[in-house]
């Protein structure tokens, strides 16, 4: 799960460069400091993380801390 203030650019970058298949990447627009979406209130990331966990039965999920 990637985090950006106003865009989904980080997620698009990962797809463009083949880091993971597109269906395994979720890009979150935080509307504020991406670091706060990790340190202070992770709720915006929980939905995408739960979705990925349910879809892929992943052993590990990665959530970007911003930028």
N, C-alpha and C positions, 0 to 999 in steps of 0.2 A: 504494500500500500504506500503510495507516494503522497506527499503533502506539499501544496503550493498555496500561496495567498489567493490569487485570482485566476489561475490557469491550471491546466492539466499537463503542463509542459514536461515535467519530470517523468510522468507515466508514458507520454508519447515518445520521449527520448529512449526509454528502456525498450519499448516496442520496436522503434526504428532501428536500434542497434542489436536487436535479437537477444537481449538479456534473458528474456523469458517469453513464452508464447503469450499473445495478447490477452487471452482469456484468463491468465493467471495474474494479471496486473490490474489494480484498481487505483485510480487517481482521485484524490480528494482535494476539493477547493475549500480551504479553511476559512477564508474571509478575514483572516488575521494572521498573526505571527505563527508560522508552521511549528515552531518549537513549542509554543503553548499547547498545540494540539497533541503533544506528547507528554510534556511535563505537568501541565496544569489540568487539562480536561480532555481525556482521550475519547470521549463519547462519539465524536465525529468519525473516528477510525473504527469503532467497534462493529458497526454494520458491515463495512467491507471485509473486515477480518473474519467475522462470523460467516459471511457468505463464502469466502474463499475456503475456510475450514470445512464447511459443509459440502462444497462442490468437489474438493480434491482430497479430503481426508489427509491433509498435510501434517507432517510431523513438526514442521516449523513454519512460522509466518514471519515475514520481515515488514517492519513499519518504519518508513523514513522519518527522521527527526527534523526534516525541513531543508529545503534548498539543496 
